[in-house]
Amino acid sequence: MYTEECGYNKKFKYNIPLYRDGIPGPWIDWCKNNIHNEWGWWFDNKREGHMSFSTSNDATYWALKWSGMIRP
């Protein structure tokens, strides 16, 4: 799902730090096709990206798919 409530600079209850200064396009495309509640991404003061989800199920679903690509 991708609506006005989703996308860049949208921050929800469940946040996953990415330890990088960008959000890969395939991750965003995957969310558009697989996440059915509100979601987004944002950057902290260190310019590191975070994926953000309105439900714990969506955050877990995303983490199971992509967390192997995150390197702290």
mmCIF file of the C-alpha atoms, coordinates in Angstrom:
data_MODEL
# 
_entry.id   MODEL 
# 
loop_
_atom_site.group_PDB 
_atom_site.id 
_atom_site.type_symbol 
_atom_site.label_atom_id 
_atom_site.label_alt_id 
_atom_site.label_comp_id 
_atom_site.label_asym_id 
_atom_site.label_entity_id 
_atom_site.label_seq_id 
_atom_site.pdbx_PDB_ins_code 
_atom_site.Cartn_x 
_atom_site.Cartn_y 
_atom_site.Cartn_z 
_atom_site.occupancy 
_atom_site.B_iso_or_equiv 
_atom_site.pdbx_formal_charge 
_atom_site.auth_seq_id 
_atom_site.auth_comp_id 
_atom_site.auth_asym_id 
_atom_site.auth_atom_id 
_atom_site.pdbx_PDB_model_num 
ATOM 1  C CA . MET A 1 1  ? 0.000  0.000   0.000  1.00 0.00 ? 1  MET A CA 1 
ATOM 2  C CA . TYR A 1 2  ? 1.230  3.482   -0.799 1.00 0.00 ? 2  TYR A CA 1 
ATOM 3  C CA . THR A 1 3  ? -0.936 6.460   0.112  1.00 0.00 ? 3  THR A CA 1 
ATOM 4  C CA . GLU A 1 4  ? -0.348 10.016  1.289  1.00 0.00 ? 4  GLU A CA 1 
ATOM 5  C CA . GLU A 1 5  ? 0.150  8.604   4.797  1.00 0.00 ? 5  GLU A CA 1 
ATOM 6  C CA . CYS A 1 6  ? 3.160  6.608   3.556  1.00 0.00 ? 6  CYS A CA 1 
ATOM 7  C CA . GLY A 1 7  ? 6.590  7.535   2.246  1.00 0.00 ? 7  GLY A CA 1 
ATOM 8  C CA . TYR A 1 8  ? 9.421  9.922   2.945  1.00 0.00 ? 8  TYR A CA 1 
ATOM 9  C CA . ASN A 1 9  ? 9.614  11.572  6.353  1.00 0.00 ? 9  ASN A CA 1 
ATOM 10 C CA . LYS A 1 10 ? 6.757  9.517   7.781  1.00 0.00 ? 10 LYS A CA 1 
ATOM 11 C CA . LYS A 1 11 ? 7.492  8.219   11.267 1.00 0.00 ? 11 LYS A CA 1 
ATOM 12 C CA . PHE A 1 12 ? 5.350  5.663   13.079 1.00 0.00 ? 12 PHE A CA 1 
ATOM 13 C CA . LYS A 1 13 ? 5.525  3.645   16.303 1.00 0.00 ? 13 LYS A CA 1 
ATOM 14 C CA . TYR A 1 14 ? 7.842  0.862   15.038 1.00 0.00 ? 14 TYR A CA 1 
ATOM 15 C CA . ASN A 1 15 ? 11.202 2.022   13.666 1.00 0.00 ? 15 ASN A CA 1 
ATOM 16 C CA . ILE A 1 16 ? 14.104 0.000   12.316 1.00 0.00 ? 16 ILE A CA 1 
ATOM 17 C CA . PRO A 1 17 ? 17.520 1.723   12.113 1.00 0.00 ? 17 PRO A CA 1 
ATOM 18 C CA . LEU A 1 18 ? 19.370 1.055   8.861  1.00 0.00 ? 18 LEU A CA 1 
ATOM 19 C CA . TYR A 1 19 ? 22.850 2.373   9.777  1.00 0.00 ? 19 TYR A CA 1 
ATOM 20 C CA . ARG A 1 20 ? 23.227 3.930   6.320  1.00 0.00 ? 20 ARG A CA 1 
ATOM 21 C CA . ASP A 1 21 ? 22.616 7.298   4.716  1.00 0.00 ? 21 ASP A CA 1 
ATOM 22 C CA . GLY A 1 22 ? 20.142 6.111   2.102  1.00 0.00 ? 22 GLY A CA 1 
ATOM 23 C CA . ILE A 1 23 ? 17.158 3.874   1.559  1.00 0.00 ? 23 ILE A CA 1 
ATOM 24 C CA . PRO A 1 24 ? 17.582 1.380   -1.294 1.00 0.00 ? 24 PRO A CA 1 
ATOM 25 C CA . GLY A 1 25 ? 14.877 1.634   -3.935 1.00 0.00 ? 25 GLY A CA 1 
ATOM 26 C CA . PRO A 1 26 ? 14.056 -2.097  -3.860 1.00 0.00 ? 26 PRO A CA 1 
ATOM 27 C CA . TRP A 1 27 ? 13.144 -1.790  -0.162 1.00 0.00 ? 27 TRP A CA 1 
ATOM 28 C CA . ILE A 1 28 ? 10.652 0.983   -0.938 1.00 0.00 ? 28 ILE A CA 1 
ATOM 29 C CA . ASP A 1 29 ? 9.219  -0.917  -3.909 1.00 0.00 ? 29 ASP A CA 1 
ATOM 30 C CA . TRP A 1 30 ? 8.863  -4.018  -1.741 1.00 0.00 ? 30 TRP A CA 1 
ATOM 31 C CA . CYS A 1 31 ? 6.918  -2.035  0.884  1.00 0.00 ? 31 CYS A CA 1 
ATOM 32 C CA . LYS A 1 32 ? 4.610  -0.593  -1.783 1.00 0.00 ? 32 LYS A CA 1 
ATOM 33 C CA . ASN A 1 33 ? 3.696  -4.123  -2.860 1.00 0.00 ? 33 ASN A CA 1 
ATOM 34 C CA . ASN A 1 34 ? 3.726  -5.982  0.458  1.00 0.00 ? 34 ASN A CA 1 
ATOM 35 C CA . ILE A 1 35 ? 2.916  -3.680  3.382  1.00 0.00 ? 35 ILE A CA 1 
ATOM 36 C CA . HIS A 1 36 ? -0.812 -3.045  3.837  1.00 0.00 ? 36 HIS A CA 1 
ATOM 37 C CA . ASN A 1 37 ? -0.737 -0.445  6.625  1.00 0.00 ? 37 ASN A CA 1 
ATOM 38 C CA . GLU A 1 38 ? 1.011  2.913   6.966  1.00 0.00 ? 38 GLU A CA 1 
ATOM 39 C CA . TRP A 1 39 ? 4.804  2.867   6.568  1.00 0.00 ? 39 TRP A CA 1 
ATOM 40 C CA . GLY A 1 40 ? 7.584  5.259   5.698  1.00 0.00 ? 40 GLY A CA 1 
ATOM 41 C CA . TRP A 1 41 ? 11.207 6.180   6.055  1.00 0.00 ? 41 TRP A CA 1 
ATOM 42 C CA . TRP A 1 42 ? 13.019 9.055   7.710  1.00 0.00 ? 42 TRP A CA 1 
ATOM 43 C CA . PHE A 1 43 ? 16.515 10.229  8.642  1.00 0.00 ? 43 PHE A CA 1 
ATOM 44 C CA . ASP A 1 44 ? 17.903 11.046  12.082 1.00 0.00 ? 44 ASP A CA 1 
ATOM 45 C CA . ASN A 1 45 ? 20.321 13.849  13.050 1.00 0.00 ? 45 ASN A CA 1 
ATOM 46 C CA . LYS A 1 46 ? 23.262 11.707  11.922 1.00 0.00 ? 46 LYS A CA 1 
ATOM 47 C CA . ARG A 1 47 ? 21.561 11.365  8.511  1.00 0.00 ? 47 ARG A CA 1 
ATOM 48 C CA . GLU A 1 48 ? 21.072 7.652   9.027  1.00 0.00 ? 48 GLU A CA 1 
ATOM 49 C CA . GLY A 1 49 ? 17.905 6.150   7.594  1.00 0.00 ? 49 GLY A CA 1 
ATOM 50 C CA . HIS A 1 50 ? 15.139 4.374   9.444  1.00 0.00 ? 50 HIS A CA 1 
ATOM 51 C CA . MET A 1 51 ? 12.229 2.351   8.118  1.00 0.00 ? 51 MET A CA 1 
ATOM 52 C CA . SER A 1 52 ? 9.042  3.006   10.040 1.00 0.00 ? 52 SER A CA 1 
ATOM 53 C CA . PHE A 1 53 ? 5.808  1.033   10.364 1.00 0.00 ? 53 PHE A CA 1 
ATOM 54 C CA . SER A 1 54 ? 2.467  1.565   12.050 1.00 0.00 ? 54 SER A CA 1 
ATOM 55 C CA . THR A 1 55 ? 2.145  -2.091  13.115 1.00 0.00 ? 55 THR A CA 1 
ATOM 56 C CA . SER A 1 56 ? 4.549  -4.516  14.726 1.00 0.00 ? 56 SER A CA 1 
ATOM 57 C CA . ASN A 1 57 ? 3.510  -7.202  12.239 1.00 0.00 ? 57 ASN A CA 1 
ATOM 58 C CA . ASP A 1 58 ? 4.590  -5.060  9.275  1.00 0.00 ? 58 ASP A CA 1 
ATOM 59 C CA . ALA A 1 59 ? 7.877  -4.137  10.969 1.00 0.00 ? 59 ALA A CA 1 
ATOM 60 C CA . THR A 1 60 ? 8.566  -7.805  11.653 1.00 0.00 ? 60 THR A CA 1 
ATOM 61 C CA . TYR A 1 61 ? 7.622  -8.809  8.103  1.00 0.00 ? 61 TYR A CA 1 
ATOM 62 C CA . TRP A 1 62 ? 10.003 -6.191  6.677  1.00 0.00 ? 62 TRP A CA 1 
ATOM 63 C CA . ALA A 1 63 ? 12.800 -7.193  9.076  1.00 0.00 ? 63 ALA A CA 1 
ATOM 64 C CA . LEU A 1 64 ? 12.494 -10.867 8.183  1.00 0.00 ? 64 LEU A CA 1 
ATOM 65 C CA . LYS A 1 65 ? 12.845 -9.990  4.491  1.00 0.00 ? 65 LYS A CA 1 
ATOM 66 C CA . TRP A 1 66 ? 15.591 -7.346  4.638  1.00 0.00 ? 66 TRP A CA 1 
ATOM 67 C CA . SER A 1 67 ? 17.435 -7.389  7.987  1.00 0.00 ? 67 SER A CA 1 
ATOM 68 C CA . GLY A 1 68 ? 20.264 -9.495  6.532  1.00 0.00 ? 68 GLY A CA 1 
ATOM 69 C CA . MET A 1 69 ? 21.157 -6.467  4.375  1.00 0.00 ? 69 MET A CA 1 
ATOM 70 C CA . ILE A 1 70 ? 21.620 -4.150  7.388  1.00 0.00 ? 70 ILE A CA 1 
ATOM 71 C CA . ARG A 1 71 ? 25.143 -3.755  8.780  1.00 0.00 ? 71 ARG A CA 1 
ATOM 72 C CA . PRO A 1 72 ? 25.654 -1.650  11.956 1.00 0.00 ? 72 PRO A CA 1 
# 
